[in-house]
Each structure stands twice: as C-alpha cells, then as structure tokens.
Amino acid sequence: MKKNRKKRINTDQKKIVKWLRVIIVLCIAIIVIELGYIGLTYYNRSQSIIYSDTLNSFDEVSSGYIVAGNSDFKNSEFNSYQEEYNKAKFAKYNEDFEVEFESAYTKGFGSYFSDVIEYKDGYIAVGGAQYDEQQVEDNATDGLIVLYDKNGKQMDTKSVQIVGDTTFNKVLLVDDGFIVVGQSILQNMVIGNNPDGGALMIKYDFDFNEEWRVNYGGSKSGNFNDAIIDGDYIYLVGKDATRYGLIAKYTLDGEKVYTKTYEYTDTVGFSSIVKVGDEFFVAGSKTINIDAEDEDKVTEGLIVKYDSDGNVLDEVTLSRNNAARFNKIISDGDDLIVVGHTYKKDEEKSTDTYNYLDYRGIIAKYDSDLKEVDKRIENGAGVDYFSDVIISDGGYLVGGASSSRELGSNNKDYRVYFLQYNKDLEKEWYK
C-alpha cells in the first residue's frame, strides 16, 4: 500500500515538474517575444526619425566646393546630432564630393546659412539665427555673419538686429570689404512702422565695421533675395510688398538709382538675377490668379528680361501641376539655365492643420529671346528640391536636397546631393 502511494506521489511530482518546465519555457518565450517587440519598436522608431541636411547655395572653389545650408547633423562625422533645432552649416567638399570639413554654428536655437563666398583670408557665410525662446516662438532671427579661415575654423561672428526680424540672404565681395543683402522687418503680430525696416543692404569692411546701410520698402515685407555687381552699380532683386516682385539699382556707395516693382509674384518675389550682354534676366514665380484665395492661387515659374534702366523687355512663364517657381538663374554664353521646383499638395499625407507639399526639382534652358530650349523634371518617390546651379564639367551641376531613393536617400530623410547634367540636360550622375 505504502509502495503504491509512493509511486503515485513520484508520478504526481513528475507531472508537476513537467508542467513547471512548460511554464518556464513559455515564460522565457514570452520574455524573448517581448524583448524582440521592444527591440523592433525601437528599431522602427529610430528608422522613422526624419533628419534634415539641406543646401541653400554652393560654389566652386580651388580643389572643391563650398556649401551653405543647415542641418541637424544626425549623420555627420564632424558635428554632434542636434535633436531639436537645425543649425547653420558651412561645409567644404573635395572634387570627389567627399566632405573635407563641416562647421556647425551652435549658438542659440535654430539657425541657417543662406550664402557663402571665398575671400582672401577664408570664407564669409551669412544667414540668420535665433538666440532666445521668444524668437523661436515668433519665427524671427538676427542677421548672422560668420568669418571662417581656409580650414573651416570660425574666426569671427557678428549678429545684426535692426527692426525685429533680420536675415541676410546674399553676400557680395568688393575690394575693401563685403556687402550683405536681406531684410529687417517687424516680427509677426507687431503693429506699427519702422523707418529703418524693409529690404536691407549693408557694406562692411573685413573687421565688421559698418561703412553704409540702406533700406527700402515697408517694415513688414520688403526683402532683397539676390544681387550682382555690374561696373559701378549693384542690381538687386527681391520683393516689395506681398506678391510684388522688386528690382533695384544702387551705386557702390549705396545711393539709390531706382526701385521698380512687378505685379504679381508669389510671396517670395524675385529670387535670382543674371546679366547677359546688355540685358538682365530675373527669375522667380508669377501668380496668375491673384484674386483667388491664398490656398487656391496658382503660380508659374517666371523669367523677366529687363534693360539697365529697369524696363521690362519680355517675360516667359513655365506651368507645371498647380505651382512652380524658379529659384536660381545663370548664363551659359547666350543661353539661360534655371533651376527650381514644382509642387502640389499630397492629399493622403496632408492633415487638417498641415499641407504636405510634394516637390519636384526642375531644370530648364532658354535662349536670350526667352525661347525654351529644353527642360527636365526630377520625379523621385520622395521630395526633390533644386536650390542652386553652376556650370561644371561641360554641363550643369545642380545642388539641392532630396528624400528620394532615386537620389540616394530613403524616401523620408532629407540629404544634400549634387546632380550633374550635360549640355542637353541629360542626367549623368548624382552624389
């Protein structure tokens, strides 16, 4: 009897041990699954973080290229990741488009560089920066100028505030210093007028001493976007009031010769200017249904031909989707090369509070009579944005930012790229 009871107890113990083993295995499996889920969730979250590395302008220098823009430096080998605010970026690439150095402007909150040029001691970069939380809230900046040495080391900086929201869009080199152009306007929701506001141009020597300053337009919307020097004069383009393009002529001492407006552009106005022969060609965007509501306005890429007195000689527009604009214009002999973008609202990705705009890069060639020679649209799966273009290697080198896999990204993260076209606007390569 005792023997049978002992066998029954041993049998029960074995069953308990067996079930305990099953439970332990299940617990381990659940833990593994949970850890796997946590790891997968972390991986997906890390993969879905959108980073930004943009190019606003670039130029060719000895043994490479200099770039002005802004970035969060997530994939940078030279600077730390900026988790919340993009910072102004100045970089130099070698002839193989490998980064030689990359400098971040880390003061304050958000910042950006719009333009950079080379001078005898190094480089001059200009843009805007936010130094306090109120500027972040108002989306306002101080004008920013940074001097770099030949190795990309920051030598000196200057921030400029005149009216409330100041930014520099372009820098021009002259014999005894440099000229910056941009705007200084009242901050959003600030009521009033300031006689020092509007489109802005300042001459500095290389020690940051201001030699002269001029401003034009209202203190709510005037802006100079680009400028060139031709002989004894500076020709500038931008906007006067909302949707009024602006062309202006000043002497090298800052004396105004004329300012003339063009009706109607988009809210940016004229973006770029180039001279061919005795004529000036201005690029931007034209609003063709000015009486429509803002969300229904249609814009077309625009080139306007002027004489030296600011008289309109001719114009041409390019229509694509429901919005297009030209950001930069250069000359190649008697031909004109323009780059810009078209865009349309993506209904699936847009929300009640946010309109997702699907950008496509565009490059086009016109003759000096404004007859279209050819054009190309870069139609990747992500967003493709053309900011600048120069003549290079028997063709045209475009700089911009893209999230498209077709240009080396992953359809969500924005990265700087360079794209080479030949003279027939056939794409040869991208980096």
BALUMNU-584174 format. One line per field, with one value per residue (C-alpha): residue number from 0; chain; residue in three letters; x, y, z. Coordinates in steps of 0.02 Angstrom, whole numbers, plus 50000, padded with zeros to 5 digits. Each point is the difference from the previous one (the first is absolute). Layout:
residues N
k	NUM, ... $
c	A, ... $
r	ala, ... $
c1	X, ... $
c2	Y, ... $
c3	Z, ... $
***
This chain:
residues 431
k	0, 1, 2, 3, 4, 5, 6, 7, 8, 9, 10, 11, 12, 13, 14, 15, 16, 17, 18, 19, 20, 21, 22, 23, 24, 25, 26, 27, 28, 29, 30, 31, 32, 33, 34, 35, 36, 37, 38, 39, 40, 41, 42, 43, 44, 45, 46, 47, 48, 49, 50, 51, 52, 53, 54, 55, 56, 57, 58, 59, 60, 61, 62, 63, 64, 65, 66, 67, 68, 69, 70, 71, 72, 73, 74, 75, 76, 77, 78, 79, 80, 81, 82, 83, 84, 85, 86, 87, 88, 89, 90, 91, 92, 93, 94, 95, 96, 97, 98, 99, 100, 101, 102, 103, 104, 105, 106, 107, 108, 109, 110, 111, 112, 113, 114, 115, 116, 117, 118, 119, 120, 121, 122, 123, 124, 125, 126, 127, 128, 129, 130, 131, 132, 133, 134, 135, 136, 137, 138, 139, 140, 141, 142, 143, 144, 145, 146, 147, 148, 149, 150, 151, 152, 153, 154, 155, 156, 157, 158, 159, 160, 161, 162, 163, 164, 165, 166, 167, 168, 169, 170, 171, 172, 173, 174, 175, 176, 177, 178, 179, 180, 181, 182, 183, 184, 185, 186, 187, 188, 189, 190, 191, 192, 193, 194, 195, 196, 197, 198, 199, 200, 201, 202, 203, 204, 205, 206, 207, 208, 209, 210, 211, 212, 213, 214, 215, 216, 217, 218, 219, 220, 221, 222, 223, 224, 225, 226, 227, 228, 229, 230, 231, 232, 233, 234, 235, 236, 237, 238, 239, 240, 241, 242, 243, 244, 245, 246, 247, 248, 249, 250, 251, 252, 253, 254, 255, 256, 257, 258, 259, 260, 261, 262, 263, 264, 265, 266, 267, 268, 269, 270, 271, 272, 273, 274, 275, 276, 277, 278, 279, 280, 281, 282, 283, 284, 285, 286, 287, 288, 289, 290, 291, 292, 293, 294, 295, 296, 297, 298, 299, 300, 301, 302, 303, 304, 305, 306, 307, 308, 309, 310, 311, 312, 313, 314, 315, 316, 317, 318, 319, 320, 321, 322, 323, 324, 325, 326, 327, 328, 329, 330, 331, 332, 333, 334, 335, 336, 337, 338, 339, 340, 341, 342, 343, 344, 345, 346, 347, 348, 349, 350, 351, 352, 353, 354, 355, 356, 357, 358, 359, 360, 361, 362, 363, 364, 365, 366, 367, 368, 369, 370, 371, 372, 373, 374, 375, 376, 377, 378, 379, 380, 381, 382, 383, 384, 385, 386, 387, 388, 389, 390, 391, 392, 393, 394, 395, 396, 397, 398, 399, 400, 401, 402, 403, 404, 405, 406, 407, 408, 409, 410, 411, 412, 413, 414, 415, 416, 417, 418, 419, 420, 421, 422, 423, 424, 425, 426, 427, 428, 429, 430 $
c	A, A, A, A, A, A, A, A, A, A, A, A, A, A, A, A, A, A, A, A, A, A, A, A, A, A, A, A, A, A, A, A, A, A, A, A, A, A, A, A, A, A, A, A, A, A, A, A, A, A, A, A, A, A, A, A, A, A, A, A, A, A, A, A, A, A, A, A, A, A, A, A, A, A, A, A, A, A, A, A, A, A, A, A, A, A, A, A, A, A, A, A, A, A, A, A, A, A, A, A, A, A, A, A, A, A, A, A, A, A, A, A, A, A, A, A, A, A, A, A, A, A, A, A, A, A, A, A, A, A, A, A, A, A, A, A, A, A, A, A, A, A, A, A, A, A, A, A, A, A, A, A, A, A, A, A, A, A, A, A, A, A, A, A, A, A, A, A, A, A, A, A, A, A, A, A, A, A, A, A, A, A, A, A, A, A, A, A, A, A, A, A, A, A, A, A, A, A, A, A, A, A, A, A, A, A, A, A, A, A, A, A, A, A, A, A, A, A, A, A, A, A, A, A, A, A, A, A, A, A, A, A, A, A, A, A, A, A, A, A, A, A, A, A, A, A, A, A, A, A, A, A, A, A, A, A, A, A, A, A, A, A, A, A, A, A, A, A, A, A, A, A, A, A, A, A, A, A, A, A, A, A, A, A, A, A, A, A, A, A, A, A, A, A, A, A, A, A, A, A, A, A, A, A, A, A, A, A, A, A, A, A, A, A, A, A, A, A, A, A, A, A, A, A, A, A, A, A, A, A, A, A, A, A, A, A, A, A, A, A, A, A, A, A, A, A, A, A, A, A, A, A, A, A, A, A, A, A, A, A, A, A, A, A, A, A, A, A, A, A, A, A, A, A, A, A, A, A, A, A, A, A, A, A, A, A, A, A, A, A, A, A, A, A, A, A, A, A, A, A, A, A, A, A, A, A, A, A, A, A, A, A, A, A, A, A, A, A, A, A, A, A, A, A, A, A, A, A, A, A, A $
r	met, lys, lys, asn, arg, lys, lys, arg, ile, asn, thr, asp, gln, lys, lys, ile, val, lys, trp, leu, arg, val, ile, ile, val, leu, cys, ile, ala, ile, ile, val, ile, glu, leu, gly, tyr, ile, gly, leu, thr, tyr, tyr, asn, arg, ser, gln, ser, ile, ile, tyr, ser, asp, thr, leu, asn, ser, phe, asp, glu, val, ser, ser, gly, tyr, ile, val, ala, gly, asn, ser, asp, phe, lys, asn, ser, glu, phe, asn, ser, tyr, gln, glu, glu, tyr, asn, lys, ala, lys, phe, ala, lys, tyr, asn, glu, asp, phe, glu, val, glu, phe, glu, ser, ala, tyr, thr, lys, gly, phe, gly, ser, tyr, phe, ser, asp, val, ile, glu, tyr, lys, asp, gly, tyr, ile, ala, val, gly, gly, ala, gln, tyr, asp, glu, gln, gln, val, glu, asp, asn, ala, thr, asp, gly, leu, ile, val, leu, tyr, asp, lys, asn, gly, lys, gln, met, asp, thr, lys, ser, val, gln, ile, val, gly, asp, thr, thr, phe, asn, lys, val, leu, leu, val, asp, asp, gly, phe, ile, val, val, gly, gln, ser, ile, leu, gln, asn, met, val, ile, gly, asn, asn, pro, asp, gly, gly, ala, leu, met, ile, lys, tyr, asp, phe, asp, phe, asn, glu, glu, trp, arg, val, asn, tyr, gly, gly, ser, lys, ser, gly, asn, phe, asn, asp, ala, ile, ile, asp, gly, asp, tyr, ile, tyr, leu, val, gly, lys, asp, ala, thr, arg, tyr, gly, leu, ile, ala, lys, tyr, thr, leu, asp, gly, glu, lys, val, tyr, thr, lys, thr, tyr, glu, tyr, thr, asp, thr, val, gly, phe, ser, ser, ile, val, lys, val, gly, asp, glu, phe, phe, val, ala, gly, ser, lys, thr, ile, asn, ile, asp, ala, glu, asp, glu, asp, lys, val, thr, glu, gly, leu, ile, val, lys, tyr, asp, ser, asp, gly, asn, val, leu, asp, glu, val, thr, leu, ser, arg, asn, asn, ala, ala, arg, phe, asn, lys, ile, ile, ser, asp, gly, asp, asp, leu, ile, val, val, gly, his, thr, tyr, lys, lys, asp, glu, glu, lys, ser, thr, asp, thr, tyr, asn, tyr, leu, asp, tyr, arg, gly, ile, ile, ala, lys, tyr, asp, ser, asp, leu, lys, glu, val, asp, lys, arg, ile, glu, asn, gly, ala, gly, val, asp, tyr, phe, ser, asp, val, ile, ile, ser, asp, gly, gly, tyr, leu, val, gly, gly, ala, ser, ser, ser, arg, glu, leu, gly, ser, asn, asn, lys, asp, tyr, arg, val, tyr, phe, leu, gln, tyr, asn, lys, asp, leu, glu, lys, glu, trp, tyr, lys $
c1	50000, 50137, 50097, 49854, 49974, 50185, 49990, 49847, 50091, 50151, 49885, 49913, 50167, 50058, 49841, 50026, 50181, 49947, 49870, 50124, 50121, 49862, 49957, 50184, 50022, 49843, 50061, 50168, 49913, 49889, 50151, 50093, 49848, 49980, 50185, 49988, 49846, 50087, 50153, 49896, 49901, 50161, 50071, 49844, 49997, 50183, 49975, 49851, 50092, 50011, 50163, 50039, 50158, 49968, 50094, 49946, 50145, 50169, 50147, 50157, 50167, 50176, 50001, 49817, 49835, 49934, 49822, 49884, 49846, 49938, 49991, 49964, 50165, 49923, 50117, 50147, 50178, 50049, 49860, 49883, 49818, 49884, 49844, 49881, 50065, 50086, 50161, 50086, 50124, 50154, 50091, 50137, 49997, 50149, 49993, 49930, 49861, 50068, 49983, 50167, 49930, 49830, 49969, 49840, 49948, 49945, 49953, 49819, 49857, 49963, 50112, 50045, 50120, 49927, 50162, 50189, 50145, 50189, 50112, 50186, 50006, 49868, 49811, 49852, 49833, 49836, 49826, 49897, 49996, 49880, 50075, 49851, 49837, 49897, 50085, 49960, 49818, 49992, 50098, 50119, 50189, 50150, 50104, 50155, 50174, 50142, 50180, 50093, 50182, 50054, 49982, 49821, 50043, 49887, 50100, 49871, 49811, 49877, 49813, 49893, 49827, 49918, 49810, 49957, 50022, 50162, 50078, 50136, 49972, 50153, 50180, 50102, 50188, 50075, 50180, 49996, 49868, 49834, 49816, 49857, 49820, 49840, 49863, 49954, 49814, 49884, 49964, 49835, 49853, 50100, 49899, 50084, 50128, 50187, 50092, 50153, 49905, 49976, 50122, 50176, 50177, 50155, 50183, 50133, 50188, 50087, 50005, 49809, 49999, 49840, 50038, 49823, 49825, 49843, 49824, 49847, 49814, 49887, 50055, 49883, 50050, 50146, 50142, 50155, 50029, 50145, 50121, 50137, 50131, 50016, 50128, 49961, 49828, 49915, 49842, 49887, 49842, 49873, 49828, 49919, 49831, 49915, 49998, 50092, 50166, 50138, 50151, 50115, 50158, 50125, 50174, 50146, 49983, 49822, 49911, 49835, 49980, 49828, 49884, 49861, 49867, 49920, 49821, 49970, 50120, 49986, 50041, 50188, 50011, 50151, 50134, 50148, 50077, 50131, 50066, 50019, 50067, 49914, 49846, 49953, 49898, 49905, 49927, 49857, 49817, 49843, 49826, 49875, 49837, 50034, 49818, 49987, 50013, 50179, 49978, 49930, 50131, 50095, 50181, 50112, 50189, 50049, 50143, 49992, 50120, 50048, 50111, 50122, 49869, 49880, 49880, 49916, 50049, 49922, 49948, 49962, 49914, 50004, 49846, 50006, 49869, 49922, 50158, 50175, 50143, 50180, 50125, 50163, 50048, 50175, 50067, 50093, 50056, 49838, 49895, 49913, 49995, 49868, 49968, 49853, 49855, 49821, 49886, 49825, 49906, 50005, 49823, 50041, 50144, 49917, 49896, 49875, 50141, 50145, 50016, 50131, 50076, 50076, 50149, 50082, 50164, 50003, 50140, 49966, 50099, 49944, 50085, 50021, 49836, 49915, 49960, 50001, 50140, 49967, 49947, 50008, 49899, 50080, 49854, 50058, 49893, 50040, 50025, 50130, 50050, 50121, 50081, 50151, 50093, 50173, 50088, 50113, 50086, 49921, 49827, 49902, 50026, 49842, 50000, 49850, 49918, 49903, 49910, 49980, 50084, 50034, 50124, 50074, 49882, 49863, 49839, 49991, 50168, 50063, 50180, 50111, 50038, 50088, 49930, 50094, 49910, 50084, 49967, 49847, 49928, 50028, 50036, 50175, 50022, 49956, 50096 $
c2	50000, 50120, 49947, 50041, 50169, 50039, 49961, 50113, 50142, 49981, 49999, 50160, 50083, 49958, 50077, 50157, 50013, 49974, 50138, 50114, 49972, 50043, 50158, 50051, 49972, 50102, 50140, 50002, 50003, 50145, 50095, 49970, 50057, 50154, 50043, 49972, 50113, 50134, 49987, 50004, 50148, 50093, 49955, 50060, 50159, 50034, 49964, 50117, 50151, 50127, 50095, 50152, 50051, 50137, 50106, 50180, 50052, 49936, 50054, 49927, 50047, 49936, 49810, 49985, 50080, 50104, 49976, 50106, 49925, 49928, 49828, 49900, 49907, 49830, 49915, 50117, 49943, 50177, 50065, 49935, 49959, 50148, 49916, 50147, 50143, 50003, 50101, 50102, 49894, 50050, 49857, 49972, 49851, 49939, 49967, 49825, 50079, 49930, 50116, 50078, 50100, 50046, 50140, 50022, 50166, 49937, 50160, 50031, 49896, 49979, 50078, 49987, 50063, 50066, 50039, 49983, 50073, 49983, 50150, 50025, 49937, 49864, 50000, 50110, 49917, 50094, 49953, 50014, 49933, 49992, 50043, 49992, 49906, 50152, 50002, 49815, 50033, 50148, 49909, 50148, 50011, 50113, 50025, 49890, 50022, 49878, 50010, 49835, 49964, 49888, 49844, 50038, 50064, 50140, 50162, 50134, 50023, 50142, 50001, 50146, 50053, 50159, 49990, 49832, 49862, 50014, 49879, 50003, 49911, 50043, 50059, 50092, 50025, 50171, 50060, 50073, 49893, 49917, 50041, 49902, 50010, 49939, 50076, 50067, 50004, 50007, 49834, 49912, 50080, 50159, 50153, 50158, 50067, 50021, 50116, 49886, 49845, 49909, 49935, 50024, 50024, 50031, 50028, 49936, 49999, 49838, 50054, 50011, 50190, 50061, 50124, 50034, 49931, 50019, 49933, 50004, 49958, 49969, 49932, 49852, 49921, 50077, 49879, 49988, 49818, 50016, 50127, 50018, 50135, 50067, 50139, 50140, 49936, 49868, 49920, 49918, 49897, 49947, 50060, 50161, 49958, 49830, 49929, 50150, 49957, 50130, 50051, 50138, 50089, 50082, 50073, 49916, 50137, 49951, 50139, 49948, 50019, 49919, 49869, 49923, 49871, 49860, 49940, 49861, 49870, 49873, 50054, 49975, 50121, 49997, 49875, 50020, 50116, 49980, 50113, 49945, 50131, 50163, 49919, 49933, 49842, 49974, 49835, 49967, 49952, 50083, 49991, 49985, 50007, 50139, 50018, 49818, 49949, 49968, 49811, 50005, 50114, 49926, 50048, 49972, 50005, 50174, 50082, 50188, 50092, 50179, 50134, 50093, 50133, 49872, 49995, 49833, 49938, 49827, 49856, 49815, 49882, 49813, 49909, 49831, 49916, 50143, 50090, 50032, 50120, 50032, 50019, 50036, 50064, 49998, 50031, 49882, 50111, 50067, 49864, 50008, 49855, 50002, 49879, 49995, 49889, 49957, 49939, 49943, 49955, 49816, 49968, 49834, 50070, 50168, 50029, 50131, 50105, 49957, 50002, 49876, 50070, 49877, 50089, 49953, 50076, 50084, 50060, 50095, 50086, 50156, 50105, 50188, 50029, 49897, 49856, 49833, 49885, 49854, 49953, 49851, 49954, 49895, 49891, 49889, 49907, 50126, 50189, 50074, 50182, 50096, 50150, 50050, 49964, 50037, 49960, 49850, 49863, 50048, 50005, 50059, 49949, 50015, 50006, 49966, 49884, 49840, 49864, 49889, 49831, 50047, 50130, 49895, 50028, 49889, 50092, 50089, 50074, 50157, 49996, 50117, 49940, 50059, 49955, 50020, 50036, 50015, 50143, 49908, 49989, 49812, 49939, 49926, 49962, 50051, 49995 $
c3	50000, 50051, 49848, 49883, 50085, 49979, 49814, 49984, 50088, 49886, 49849, 50060, 50033, 49825, 49927, 50104, 49945, 49820, 50010, 50088, 49857, 49875, 50098, 50009, 49814, 49965, 50114, 49914, 49831, 50056, 50065, 49836, 49900, 50111, 49983, 49813, 49991, 50102, 49889, 49842, 50064, 50041, 49830, 49909, 50102, 49965, 49816, 49990, 50072, 49860, 49994, 49896, 49908, 49874, 49874, 49971, 49889, 49942, 49894, 49923, 50076, 49979, 50023, 50046, 50045, 50145, 50064, 50107, 50080, 50164, 50079, 50158, 49965, 50037, 49876, 50021, 50037, 50051, 50113, 50135, 49963, 50035, 50065, 50000, 49893, 49831, 50001, 49866, 49903, 49900, 49913, 49872, 49883, 49899, 49813, 50034, 50106, 50162, 50151, 50047, 50145, 50068, 50124, 50101, 50076, 50171, 50092, 50043, 49933, 49814, 49867, 49815, 49869, 49837, 49907, 50012, 49900, 50001, 50040, 50026, 50179, 49990, 49981, 50044, 50040, 50030, 50059, 50158, 50179, 50147, 50169, 50118, 50019, 49950, 49831, 49981, 50043, 49879, 49864, 49997, 49984, 50018, 49843, 50012, 49926, 50034, 49940, 49978, 49963, 49855, 50110, 50051, 50173, 50063, 50017, 50038, 50004, 49997, 50033, 49941, 50059, 49935, 50002, 50079, 49871, 49901, 49875, 49868, 49835, 49895, 50022, 49867, 50004, 49960, 50007, 50174, 50083, 49966, 49977, 50078, 49941, 50079, 50105, 50171, 50037, 50149, 50085, 49975, 50092, 50033, 49947, 49940, 49879, 50007, 49879, 50007, 49944, 49837, 49870, 50069, 49933, 50109, 49953, 50123, 50001, 50049, 50183, 50005, 50000, 49916, 49860, 49939, 50009, 49894, 50015, 49889, 50011, 50146, 50167, 49980, 49835, 49903, 49955, 49890, 49948, 49878, 49928, 49871, 49970, 49823, 49977, 50121, 50048, 50105, 49929, 50128, 49992, 50131, 50049, 50055, 50073, 50000, 49822, 49928, 49918, 50019, 49895, 50061, 49947, 50119, 49986, 50088, 50133, 50039, 49905, 49924, 49812, 49987, 50072, 49896, 50042, 49901, 50022, 50046, 50070, 50140, 50178, 49972, 49854, 49884, 50054, 49882, 49870, 49862, 49861, 49818, 49880, 50043, 50074, 50170, 50030, 50162, 50062, 50119, 49996, 49931, 50075, 49857, 50102, 50124, 50054, 50059, 50183, 50056, 50002, 49822, 49921, 49852, 49966, 49850, 49984, 49938, 49906, 49966, 49884, 50049, 49930, 50111, 50039, 50072, 49853, 49962, 49827, 50001, 50113, 49995, 50121, 50029, 50062, 50086, 50111, 50100, 50060, 49935, 50031, 49944, 50143, 49907, 49828, 49921, 49825, 49884, 49856, 49928, 50082, 50168, 50122, 50138, 50141, 50117, 50046, 49969, 50137, 50039, 50158, 50047, 50062, 50084, 50104, 50040, 50156, 50056, 50071, 49884, 49810, 49938, 49840, 49879, 49919, 49835, 49941, 49830, 49885, 49839, 49863, 49905, 49869, 50025, 49907, 50136, 49884, 50091, 49941, 50117, 50176, 50119, 50154, 50139, 50052, 50143, 50125, 50137, 50002, 49880, 50018, 49885, 50085, 49896, 49838, 49928, 49835, 50025, 49896, 49835, 50076, 50151, 50181, 50105, 50190, 50109, 50126, 49972, 50095, 49846, 49984, 49820, 50064, 50140, 50147, 50072, 49957, 50169, 50053, 49912, 49940, 49900, 49824, 49843, 49829, 49836, 49835, 49831, 49879, 49933, 50177, 50008, 50176, 50010, 50186, 50177, 50164 $
***
